[in-house]
Amino acid sequence: MIVTLSRISTEEAIEYLFKTQADSIHEFAYYMLHNREEAEDAVQDIFLRAARSIHTVRDNANLKAWVWVIARNYVRDVARREARHKNLLVPPEDISEMVRHSPSPSSSMIIEECLAALTIAQRQVVVLQIIQNLLVDRFVSKDVIKACLP
Protein backbone atom coordinates (compact mmCIF):
# COMPACT_ATOMS: atom_id res chain seq x y z
CA MET A 1 0.00 0.00 0.00
CA ILE A 2 1.32 3.42 -0.93
CA VAL A 3 0.89 5.85 1.95
CA THR A 4 0.41 9.49 1.00
CA LEU A 5 -0.27 12.68 2.94
CA SER A 6 -3.76 12.79 1.45
CA ARG A 7 -4.56 9.72 3.59
CA ILE A 8 -2.90 10.63 6.93
CA SER A 9 -1.66 13.65 8.89
CA THR A 10 1.99 14.76 8.83
CA GLU A 11 2.54 13.49 12.40
CA GLU A 12 1.08 10.10 11.50
CA ALA A 13 3.23 10.07 8.36
CA ILE A 14 6.49 10.56 10.26
CA GLU A 15 5.46 7.95 12.84
CA TYR A 16 4.48 5.50 10.08
CA LEU A 17 7.73 6.08 8.20
CA PHE A 18 9.83 5.60 11.31
CA LYS A 19 8.03 2.39 12.31
CA THR A 20 8.21 0.87 8.84
CA GLN A 21 11.48 2.22 7.44
CA ALA A 22 13.90 3.01 10.30
CA ASP A 23 15.36 -0.52 10.52
CA SER A 24 15.92 -0.78 6.77
CA ILE A 25 17.42 2.70 6.63
CA HIS A 26 19.71 1.81 9.55
CA GLU A 27 20.82 -1.33 7.71
CA PHE A 28 21.44 0.68 4.54
CA ALA A 29 23.41 3.33 6.44
CA TYR A 30 25.48 0.70 8.24
CA TYR A 31 26.50 -1.05 5.03
CA MET A 32 27.27 2.25 3.35
CA LEU A 33 29.17 3.82 6.26
CA HIS A 34 30.66 0.69 7.92
CA ASN A 35 30.00 2.05 11.39
CA ARG A 36 27.06 1.28 13.70
CA GLU A 37 27.22 4.58 15.60
CA GLU A 38 27.30 6.58 12.37
CA ALA A 39 24.38 4.53 11.08
CA GLU A 40 22.37 5.28 14.22
CA ASP A 41 23.20 8.98 13.91
CA ALA A 42 22.24 8.84 10.24
CA VAL A 43 18.79 7.41 11.03
CA GLN A 44 18.16 10.19 13.54
CA ASP A 45 19.33 12.88 11.15
CA ILE A 46 17.36 11.43 8.23
CA PHE A 47 14.10 11.39 10.20
CA LEU A 48 14.77 14.88 11.58
CA ARG A 49 15.21 16.10 8.03
CA ALA A 50 12.05 14.29 7.02
CA ALA A 51 10.07 15.85 9.88
CA ARG A 52 11.38 19.33 9.05
CA SER A 53 10.56 19.08 5.35
CA ILE A 54 7.40 16.98 5.28
CA HIS A 55 5.39 20.14 4.60
CA THR A 56 7.06 20.26 1.15
CA VAL A 57 5.71 16.85 0.10
CA ARG A 58 2.84 16.79 -2.36
CA ASP A 59 -0.32 15.18 -1.01
CA ASN A 60 -0.18 12.31 -3.47
CA ALA A 61 3.57 11.62 -3.17
CA ASN A 62 4.77 8.17 -2.07
CA LEU A 63 6.14 8.83 1.43
CA LYS A 64 8.30 5.70 1.53
CA ALA A 65 10.06 6.67 -1.70
CA TRP A 66 10.43 10.24 -0.42
CA VAL A 67 12.15 9.22 2.85
CA TRP A 68 14.45 6.86 0.92
CA VAL A 69 15.57 9.75 -1.28
CA ILE A 70 16.45 11.66 1.88
CA ALA A 71 18.29 8.60 3.25
CA ARG A 72 20.20 7.99 0.04
CA ASN A 73 21.27 11.61 -0.27
CA TYR A 74 22.28 11.87 3.39
CA VAL A 75 24.33 8.67 3.38
CA ARG A 76 25.92 9.56 0.04
CA ASP A 77 27.04 12.92 1.43
CA VAL A 78 28.52 11.33 4.57
CA ALA A 79 30.24 8.60 2.54
CA ARG A 80 31.70 11.19 0.14
CA ARG A 81 33.14 13.16 3.04
CA GLU A 82 34.71 9.99 4.41
CA ALA A 83 35.98 8.91 0.99
CA ARG A 84 37.77 12.22 0.58
CA HIS A 85 39.67 11.47 3.77
CA LYS A 86 40.39 7.85 2.99
CA ASN A 87 40.70 7.93 -0.81
CA LEU A 88 40.88 4.11 -0.85
CA LEU A 89 38.30 3.14 -3.45
CA VAL A 90 39.15 0.06 -5.51
CA PRO A 91 38.09 -0.28 -9.17
CA PRO A 92 35.23 -2.81 -9.64
CA GLU A 93 37.41 -5.07 -11.79
CA ASP A 94 39.72 -5.64 -8.81
CA ILE A 95 36.90 -6.85 -6.57
CA SER A 96 36.88 -10.43 -7.92
CA GLU A 97 40.58 -10.71 -7.21
CA MET A 98 40.06 -9.36 -3.72
CA VAL A 99 37.34 -11.95 -3.01
CA ARG A 100 39.50 -14.83 -4.29
CA HIS A 101 42.39 -13.86 -2.02
CA SER A 102 40.34 -12.93 1.01
CA PRO A 103 41.98 -14.36 4.14
CA SER A 104 38.64 -14.92 5.87
CA PRO A 105 36.31 -17.81 5.04
CA SER A 106 33.41 -15.84 6.49
CA SER A 107 31.03 -14.81 3.74
CA SER A 108 29.87 -11.76 5.66
CA MET A 109 33.43 -10.47 5.86
CA ILE A 110 33.87 -11.06 2.14
CA ILE A 111 30.66 -9.16 1.43
CA GLU A 112 31.72 -6.27 3.65
CA GLU A 113 35.13 -6.15 1.96
CA CYS A 114 33.47 -6.15 -1.46
CA LEU A 115 31.10 -3.38 -0.45
CA ALA A 116 33.96 -1.32 0.93
CA ALA A 117 35.79 -1.65 -2.37
CA LEU A 118 32.93 -0.28 -4.46
CA THR A 119 32.40 3.35 -5.29
CA ILE A 120 29.66 5.10 -3.34
CA ALA A 121 27.17 4.84 -6.21
CA GLN A 122 27.91 1.15 -6.80
CA ARG A 123 27.62 0.38 -3.09
CA GLN A 124 24.25 2.13 -2.90
CA VAL A 125 22.86 0.03 -5.72
CA VAL A 126 24.05 -3.25 -4.22
CA VAL A 127 22.89 -2.43 -0.69
CA LEU A 128 19.50 -1.16 -1.84
CA GLN A 129 19.08 -4.33 -3.90
CA ILE A 130 19.78 -6.46 -0.85
CA ILE A 131 17.69 -4.45 1.61
CA GLN A 132 14.77 -3.33 -0.50
CA ASN A 133 14.85 -5.81 -3.41
CA LEU A 134 14.92 -2.93 -5.86
CA LEU A 135 15.55 -3.51 -9.55
CA VAL A 136 19.30 -3.36 -10.07
CA ASP A 137 19.35 -3.63 -13.84
CA ARG A 138 17.74 -0.20 -14.12
CA PHE A 139 20.65 1.41 -12.28
CA VAL A 140 23.87 -0.48 -12.90
CA SER A 141 25.47 -3.02 -15.15
CA LYS A 142 25.09 -6.60 -13.95
CA ASP A 143 28.86 -6.95 -14.42
CA VAL A 144 29.37 -4.72 -11.40
CA ILE A 145 27.16 -6.99 -9.29
CA LYS A 146 28.80 -10.15 -10.65
CA ALA A 147 32.22 -8.73 -9.79
CA CYS A 148 31.24 -8.79 -6.13
CA LEU A 149 30.31 -12.46 -6.17
CA PRO A 150 32.91 -15.17 -5.41
N, C-alpha and C positions, 0 to 999 in steps of 0.2 A: 504494500500500500504506500502510495506517495503521500507524504504529509506536507501540507502547505499552510501558509498563514491564513488562508481563507477559511480553513477548517478549525483552527485553534488560536488561542491568544499567544502573544509573544513570550510570556512567561512559561506557558505550557510547552511552547516550541523549544525553548532552551532546555527545559527539564527533560522533554522527550529526547532531544538530541543527545544530551549527556547520558541518559540511561541507555540509549541504544547504540551510541557511537563511541563513547569515551574509551572503552576497552580496545576496540579496533584501532582507534587513533593512537592510543598509547603503544600498541604493538607496532604500528607503522612507524611512529617516532623512534621507538627503541631500535628497530632494525635499520633505520636511516641514520641515527645519531650514535649508535653503539654505546649508549650510556643510560641506565635506568633513571637516574636522577634528572638528567636532561629531558628524558621522555616524559617524566611526571610533570616537570615544569612546562614542557611544551603543551601538554593537555590542558593545564590550567590557563596558559596564555591563549591558546586557541579558543577555548570556550569564553574567556573574557572578551576576546576580540569579537566573537560571535554575538555575545550579549550586547556589546556596545554598538554593533552595526546591524542588528537584526531589523531595525526600522528602515533600512535601505532595501530590504528584500521585497520583491514583488509578491503580491498575494498568492499568485499561482505558481511560484517558484518551488522547486523540489528542495526542501530544507536539508535533506541528507547530502545531496550533491553540493549544495552551497557550503555546508560546514567542511566537507572534504576538500573543497577548493581552498578554504582558509587553512586547513591543516597542511595540505600539500605546499602551499606558498610559504607558510611559516617554517616548516621543516626544511624546505629547500634553502631558505635564507640562512638558517642556522648552519646547515651543512656546508653551504658555500663559505661562510665565515671560517668554519673549522678547516675546510679544504685549503683555504688561502694560507693558513698557518702550517698545515701539514705538508701540502703539495706532494702527496704520495699516491696519486691515482695511477692505476695500472691499466694499460690498454686492454680491451676485451679479448683480443687474441691471445694474451698471455694468461688468461684465467684458466684455460684447460691445463696448461702446463703446471700452474700453481696447484690445481686440484690433484693432479697425478703425483706430485711430489710432496703433498701435505704430510707432515709428520704425525698427524693425529688420525686415528681410525674413526673418530667420532664424526658422524655425518653433520651434526649441528655445527661443529667447529668448521668443517669444510664449507658449509653454507655461509656462515658468518664471514669467513675469509673471502669467499667469492663475492659476497655483497660489498665488503669493504673495498674490494678491488675495482668495482664498477664506478663509473662516473655517477654523479648525483642523479641525473635524468634516468640512466639505465637502472639504478638501484630503486628509484621510485616505481618504475614500471614493474619490476620483478616483485617488489614487496606488495604493491597494490594487487597484483595478480594473485599472490598467495593469500593475502588477508581478505580481499573483497571479491575474488574470482572475477575480476574485470577482464575484458577482452584485450589480450596483449597484442595480437596481430594488428590492431588498429594503431598502435603507438610505436612499436619497435620491431625490428627484424627478428625473426625466430632464431637466427644465427647467434644473436646476443644471448638469448635465453639458453640455447644449446651449449654455448661456451661455458656456462656456469655448471653444467651437469657433468658428473664424472664419467 
